Amino acid sequence: MARPAEKRVNKTTLGNGIRILTKSMPHVRSISMGVWVNAGARDESPSESGLSHLIEHMIFKGTERRSAFQIAKEFDAIGGHANAFTAMENTCYHARVMDVHLETMVDILSDILLNSVFDATEVDRERPVILQEIGMVEDNPDEYVHLLSGHNFWGDHPLGRSILGTRENILGFDAETIKTFFYRLYQPERMVISAAGNVDHDALVDLLAGTFESIPSGNPMPERISPSTHAGTGVHYRDLEQTHLCISAPGLSITDPKRFAGSLLNTILGGNMSSRLFQQIRENRGLAYSVYSFVNPHIDTGMFGVYAGVDPSRAIESIQLILNELHRLTVERITEQEISAAREYTKGNLLLAQESNDNQMVRLAQNEIHFGRYSPLKEVMDRIDAVSCDDLINLANAIFRTDQLALTVLGPMTDKNAFDHLISV
């Protein structure tokens, strides 16, 4: 008889505070593993902006034992996939390999995390790569408008800056600056190692403990200052075929008890093809190819947003329709049929994610970082089922107030006044 999923989750804390979590998925032949650091772009000062992301790149650029080419070649030789990402509040280095190659994966990930040399020559080589990445974002208006929206909404707070940093900072960072930042923030108390797949917990701990337990404890986590949100309009001219819109509202934190209601509200508003925004803006009016709502949660705050790309001549009409849908959520009771459909969609996505060991690796780490424990899927399902219509309308009234909305516009628009009256501050 198969064990319940929560019984297949194990946790060990090393002597220096590093937490190792595994979830056994014996029906698969692969293992996904991630080394998570509870530090990211939010922990940078303005002069450090971009360092977390640059370190993510530099980790793969050579150690005392391996060159950058050897790191890539050894992963390729075992048919493995390795990558990393930097977020506002954490950084993750992850890989997926066949279970027979677990020891090799652990050896490579341990080496790059603990023995990277941050060679000055490699830093110089990587600078233009980061600059190209910055340019790539700026060349994609449907992505760039989100960056502009973050700055419009969060202001000068770190959450309002680009994770990639500025060109000036990237050009100024040297090897010593990178090393100093790395050793200050990459402390064992902030590290979680998660693995999911055909993995034996004790065997993985034995592989990891000898190297990762050698990291000495260091500085306490720097204080994260909670941001204020800013209402108002930001219009950015660019000669484009489309106008790209973002409307931002105060959202919920990652740990807020109302986050389950927030998830359903997002699904109903613009989270799938049957959502209100998709049906109204795209299907009924033909105003946009891409229109959706989204949630962007952080440990102490969040953003609830809407994006659309529309014809410039119909931008104001589109914004008014979006605002109408936001208002409807605050005054009209949502039918139980619509809520039930949103519940099933949300739970279906969660259940489908259970089949991926990559997703399970991420969920293990995020549960540990944010809650300090594994959250069984049934617990999450029960919380979703418990959301009522009153919960949704109360939440909508709390966040979709026009005096706390921010509108960001990117496209061939020059008249800011034409948009200012849409959002009352």
C-alpha positions in Angstrom: 0.0 0.0 0.0 1.4 3.4 -1.0 2.3 5.8 1.8 0.5 9.2 1.9 2.4 11.9 0.3 3.2 13.7 3.5 4.8 10.5 4.9 7.2 10.6 2.0 8.6 14.0 3.1 11.6 14.1 5.3 13.7 16.9 6.8 17.1 17.1 8.4 18.8 20.2 9.8 22.6 20.2 9.7 24.6 21.5 12.6 25.1 24.9 11.0 21.4 25.4 10.2 21.1 24.3 6.6 17.9 22.4 6.1 17.6 19.4 3.8 14.2 18.3 2.7 13.2 15.4 0.4 10.0 14.1 -1.1 10.1 10.5 -2.3 8.4 9.9 -5.7 9.4 6.2 -6.3 7.3 6.1 -9.6 9.8 8.4 -11.4 13.4 7.7 -12.5 14.7 11.2 -12.0 15.7 13.5 -9.1 15.2 17.3 -9.0 17.4 19.1 -6.5 17.6 22.8 -5.6 19.9 24.8 -3.3 17.8 27.8 -2.2 19.2 30.9 -0.5 16.8 33.2 1.3 18.4 36.3 -0.2 17.7 38.2 -3.4 17.4 41.5 -5.1 15.3 42.9 -2.3 18.3 42.6 0.0 20.5 44.9 -2.1 21.2 48.6 -1.6 20.8 50.9 -4.6 24.6 50.6 -5.3 24.4 46.8 -5.0 21.3 46.4 -7.3 22.0 43.6 -9.7 24.6 41.7 -7.5 22.3 38.8 -6.6 21.6 38.1 -10.3 25.2 38.6 -11.3 26.3 36.0 -8.6 23.7 33.6 -10.1 25.6 33.8 -13.4 29.0 33.7 -11.9 28.4 30.6 -9.9 28.6 28.6 -13.1 31.8 30.3 -14.3 34.4 28.2 -12.6 35.5 26.7 -9.3 38.9 25.7 -7.8 38.3 22.2 -9.5 36.3 23.0 -12.6 36.3 25.6 -15.4 33.1 27.0 -16.7 33.3 24.6 -19.7 33.9 21.6 -17.4 30.8 22.4 -15.4 28.7 22.6 -18.5 30.3 19.5 -20.0 29.9 17.3 -16.9 26.2 18.2 -16.6 25.7 17.4 -20.3 27.6 14.1 -20.0 25.0 12.8 -17.6 22.0 14.1 -19.6 21.3 16.5 -16.8 19.6 19.9 -16.8 21.0 22.7 -14.6 19.9 26.2 -14.2 19.3 29.0 -11.7 17.1 32.0 -11.1 17.1 35.1 -8.9 13.9 36.5 -7.4 13.3 39.4 -5.1 13.6 37.4 -1.9 15.5 34.2 -2.9 17.9 32.7 -5.3 17.8 29.1 -6.4 20.4 26.8 -8.1 18.8 23.7 -9.4 19.3 20.6 -11.5 17.5 17.5 -12.6 19.2 14.2 -13.5 18.4 10.5 -13.7 18.5 8.9 -10.2 21.7 6.9 -11.0 23.6 10.3 -11.4 22.6 11.7 -8.0 26.1 11.6 -6.7 27.5 13.5 -9.7 24.8 16.1 -9.5 25.5 16.7 -5.8 29.2 16.9 -6.4 28.8 19.6 -9.1 26.2 21.7 -7.3 28.2 21.5 -4.0 31.4 22.5 -5.9 29.9 25.6 -7.6 28.1 26.8 -4.4 31.1 26.3 -2.1 34.2 26.8 -4.3 33.4 29.3 -7.0 36.4 31.6 -7.6 34.6 34.6 -9.1 37.5 35.1 -11.4 38.0 38.7 -12.6 38.4 37.6 -16.2 35.1 35.7 -16.1 33.4 38.7 -14.5 34.5 40.8 -17.5 33.3 38.2 -19.9 29.9 38.0 -18.2 29.2 41.8 -18.1 28.1 42.0 -21.7 25.9 39.0 -21.2 24.0 40.7 -18.4 23.8 44.0 -20.4 22.3 42.0 -23.3 19.8 40.5 -20.8 18.8 44.0 -19.7 18.4 45.0 -23.3 16.3 42.0 -24.1 13.8 42.9 -21.3 13.6 46.5 -22.6 13.1 45.2 -26.1 10.0 43.2 -25.0 7.3 45.7 -24.2 4.9 43.1 -22.7 7.7 42.3 -20.2 9.1 45.8 -19.8 5.8 47.2 -18.8 5.8 45.0 -15.8 9.1 46.4 -14.7 7.8 50.0 -15.2 4.7 49.0 -13.3 6.7 47.7 -10.4 8.5 51.0 -10.1 5.3 53.0 -10.5 3.7 50.9 -7.7 6.6 50.4 -5.2 8.5 53.6 -5.9 12.2 53.6 -4.8 11.8 50.6 -2.6 13.9 47.5 -3.8 10.7 45.8 -4.9 10.4 48.6 -7.5 13.8 48.0 -9.0 14.8 45.5 -11.7 16.3 42.2 -10.5 18.9 42.6 -13.3 20.2 45.9 -11.8 21.3 48.9 -13.8 23.9 49.1 -16.6 26.0 51.5 -14.5 26.1 49.0 -11.6 26.9 46.0 -13.8 29.8 47.9 -15.4 31.1 48.9 -12.0 31.0 45.6 -10.1 34.4 43.9 -9.7 35.3 40.4 -8.4 36.0 41.7 -4.9 32.6 43.4 -4.7 30.9 40.2 -5.8 32.8 38.0 -3.3 32.0 40.4 -0.4 28.3 40.4 -1.2 28.3 36.6 -1.6 29.9 35.8 1.7 27.8 38.3 3.5 24.4 36.9 2.3 25.0 33.3 1.5 24.8 32.1 5.2 23.8 28.6 6.2 20.8 29.7 8.2 19.3 31.1 5.0 19.9 27.9 2.9 17.4 25.2 2.2 18.3 22.2 0.0 15.2 20.4 -1.4 15.0 17.3 -3.6 12.1 15.4 -5.1 12.0 12.2 -7.1 13.4 8.7 -6.7 15.6 9.8 -3.8 16.5 8.3 -0.5 16.6 10.9 2.2 19.4 9.5 4.3 21.6 8.8 1.3 21.2 12.4 0.1 22.0 13.8 3.6 25.1 11.7 3.7 26.2 13.1 0.3 25.5 16.7 1.3 26.5 16.9 5.0 30.3 16.6 4.5 30.5 19.6 2.3 27.7 21.9 3.2 28.1 21.5 7.0 31.6 23.1 6.6 30.0 26.5 5.9 30.4 28.6 9.0 27.6 30.6 10.5 27.8 34.3 9.8 25.9 37.5 9.8 22.2 37.7 10.7 19.7 38.3 7.9 19.5 42.0 7.0 16.3 43.7 8.0 13.7 43.9 5.2 11.8 47.1 5.3 8.1 46.8 4.2 7.3 49.1 1.3 4.5 51.6 0.8 2.4 51.4 -2.3 1.8 54.3 -4.6 -1.3 55.1 -6.6 -1.4 57.2 -9.8 -0.5 57.0 -13.4 2.7 56.5 -15.3 2.8 57.0 -19.1 5.9 56.0 -21.0 6.2 56.8 -24.7 7.5 54.3 -27.2 6.8 53.9 -30.9 5.0 50.6 -30.8 2.2 48.9 -32.7 0.4 48.2 -29.3 -0.2 50.0 -26.1 0.7 47.8 -23.1 -1.2 48.4 -19.9 -0.7 47.3 -16.3 -3.1 48.1 -13.5 -1.7 47.4 -10.0 -3.5 47.1 -6.7 -2.2 46.2 -3.2 -2.1 42.4 -2.9 -1.5 39.8 -0.2 1.6 38.5 1.3 2.8 34.9 0.7 1.6 33.9 4.2 -1.6 35.9 4.4 -4.5 33.7 5.5 -6.6 35.3 2.8 -4.3 34.1 0.0 -6.6 31.3 -0.9 -9.4 33.8 -1.5 -6.9 35.8 -3.5 -6.0 32.9 -5.7 -9.7 32.3 -6.5 -10.3 35.9 -7.1 -7.4 36.0 -9.5 -8.8 33.0 -11.4 -12.2 34.5 -11.7 -11.0 37.9 -12.8 -8.3 36.9 -15.4 -6.6 33.7 -14.6 -7.8 31.5 -17.4 -9.7 31.4 -20.7 -13.1 31.4 -19.1 -12.2 34.3 -16.8 -14.1 37.6 -16.9 -11.3 39.7 -18.4 -10.5 37.1 -21.1 -14.2 36.8 -22.1 -15.0 40.5 -22.0 -11.8 42.0 -23.4 -10.8 39.3 -25.9 -13.7 37.2 -26.8 -16.6 39.7 -26.6 -14.8 42.9 -27.7 -11.7 41.6 -29.6 -9.6 44.3 -28.0 -6.6 42.2 -27.0 -4.8 39.0 -27.9 -3.2 38.9 -24.4 -5.1 39.9 -21.3 -4.8 38.4 -17.8 -4.6 39.1 -14.1 -1.8 38.0 -11.8 -0.7 38.0 -8.2 2.8 38.9 -7.1 3.2 38.0 -3.4 6.2 38.7 -1.1 6.8 37.8 2.5 5.2 41.0 3.9 3.2 42.5 1.0 2.0 41.9 -2.5 0.6 43.2 -5.8 -2.6 42.2 -7.6 -2.3 43.2 -11.2 -3.9 43.2 -14.6 -2.1 43.3 -18.0 -3.4 43.9 -21.5 -1.8 44.7 -24.9 -4.3 46.7 -27.1 -4.5 48.9 -30.1 -3.5 52.5 -29.0 -6.7 53.9 -30.3 -8.7 51.7 -27.9 -6.4 51.9 -24.8 -8.7 54.1 -22.8 -11.8 52.0 -23.7 -9.8 48.9 -22.6 -8.8 50.4 -19.3 -12.4 51.5 -18.5 -13.6 47.9 -19.2 -10.9 46.5 -16.9 -11.9 49.0 -14.1 -15.5 48.1 -14.6 -14.7 44.4 -14.0 -12.8 45.3 -10.9 -15.7 47.3 -9.7 -18.2 44.5 -10.4 -16.2 42.3 -8.0 -16.8 44.7 -5.2 -20.5 45.1 -5.6 -22.0 42.0 -7.2 -22.1 38.6 -5.5 -20.2 36.0 -7.4 -22.3 32.9 -8.2 -21.5 29.6 -6.5 -21.2 28.1 -10.0 -18.3 30.6 -10.8 -16.6 30.0 -7.5 -16.9 26.2 -7.9 -15.3 26.4 -11.3 -12.5 28.5 -10.0 -11.9 26.0 -7.1 -11.8 23.1 -9.5 -9.4 24.9 -11.8 -7.1 25.8 -8.9 -7.1 22.4 -7.4 -6.6 20.8 -10.8 -3.5 22.8 -11.3 -2.2 21.8 -7.9 -2.8 18.1 -8.6 -1.2 18.2 -12.0 1.8 19.9 -10.4 2.1 17.0 -8.0 3.2 14.8 -11.0 6.3 16.9 -11.6 9.3 16.4 -9.4 10.6 19.9 -10.4 7.4 21.4 -9.0 7.6 19.3 -5.9 11.2 20.4 -5.3 10.1 24.0 -5.5 7.1 23.5 -3.2 9.2 21.7 -0.6 11.6 24.6 -0.4 9.0 27.4 -0.4 6.9 25.7 2.3 10.0 25.5 4.5 11.2 29.1 3.8 7.8 30.7 4.3 6.1 28.5 6.9 8.9 26.3 8.4 7.0 23.2 7.7 5.6 21.0 4.9 2.0 21.8 4.0 0.1 18.7 2.9 -1.9 19.1 -0.3 -5.2 18.1 1.5 -4.7 21.1 3.9 -4.4 23.4 0.9 -7.4 21.9 -0.8 -9.5 22.3 2.3 -8.6 25.9 2.6 -9.6 26.5 -1.0 -12.9 24.7 -0.5 -13.5 26.9 2.6 -13.5 30.2 0.6 -16.9 31.8 0.5 -18.6 34.4 -1.7 -18.3 36.8 1.2 -14.6 36.2 1.5 -14.2 37.1 -2.1 -16.3 40.3 -2.1 -14.7 41.5 1.1 -11.2 41.0 -0.3 -12.2 42.7 -3.6 -13.4 45.7 -1.6 -10.2 45.9 0.4 -7.8 45.9 -2.6 -9.7 47.3 -5.6 -10.2 50.8 -4.3 -9.6 53.4 -7.0 -7.6 55.6 -4.6 -5.0 52.9 -4.3 -4.7 51.7 -7.9 -1.7 52.4 -10.1 -1.9 52.6 -13.9 1.2 52.1 -16.1 1.0 52.7 -19.8 3.7 51.9 -22.4 3.3 52.7 -26.1 2.8 55.5 -28.6 0.9 57.7 -26.1 2.1 61.3 -25.2 -0.9 62.7 -23.4 -0.7 61.6 -19.7 -3.7 63.7 -18.9 -5.9 61.5 -21.0 -5.2 58.7 -18.5 -5.0 60.6 -15.2 -8.8 60.9 -14.9 -9.2 57.1 -15.1 -7.5 56.5 -11.8 -8.6 58.8 -8.9 -5.9 59.3 -6.3 
